[in-house]
Amino acid sequence: MNALETPAELRAAFDALLAATQRRLRLYDHDLSLFDLDHAPRHAALRALCVAGGGRRIELLLDDIGRVAGDHPRLMQLLRDFGHILEIRQADPDAPRPGQAFVLADRHGVLLRADKAAVHGVLHPDDPGSAVALHQDFEGMWQRAPAAVSATTLGL
């Protein structure tokens, strides 16, 4: 278990989980502002996961999807190129949502912030017990998510 206190530590922990992901990366948060997904090395790691194919998935579930397209152009390019692997949805605003934020790598890695309004968090690189419970929470929210971010503009 590694305690995280700063945005840089949080991003480094995310990078470690991303590097360890073999099949599925799941993220639930208010938005993507803390993760800087367009940072070149992080973007390259996300792209490598997409290119690897073989049933891999990246699922991003956010409370607020309003700024994704404007703030993350490289992520939007990945969404255009790999929409069958990468998906971004908005959590159902009418359903209860947890106060915590988390990232899940496969069935074992967990990056957990007890309060999604704060940076402080904990990295559990190998915690299948916590991962299973959070996967269940994520799956329930994912299935209720009403809106997805589209990489294309309709009508053009």
C-alpha positions, 0 to 999 in steps of 0.5 A: 500500500502506497499513500499518495499526497500530491497530483504528481504522486497520483499520476505516477500511481496511475501510470504504474497501474496502466503499465501493469494492466493486461486486459482491462482498465476501469476509472471512475472519477468526477472528471479527468482533470487529475490524470493528464491523459494527454501527457505524451508518455501516458497517452502512448501507454493508453494507445499501446493498450488499445493497439494490443487488441485481444479483448482489451478494454478501457472504460472511463466513467465520469460524473462530468463529461462536459469538458472531455472533448475540449480538454483532452484532444489526444484522448478523443483521437484514441476514442475515434481510432479505438472506439471498440476498445476505449469507451467514456460514459457519464455516470447516471446523474439520477442514481446515487454515486459514491464519494470515492474515486478509483482506478482498477487494473484487471482484477488486482490493482486499485488506486483509491481516493476516499474523497473524489474531491481530494487528491489524497489516495492509496495505491494497492498494486495487488489487492484482489479483494478490494478490486472485486468489490469495486468492479461490482460497484463500477459495473452497476454504475456502468450499466446505468450510465445514460450517455457516452462521449462521442468522438464524432460530431453528428451532422458534419 
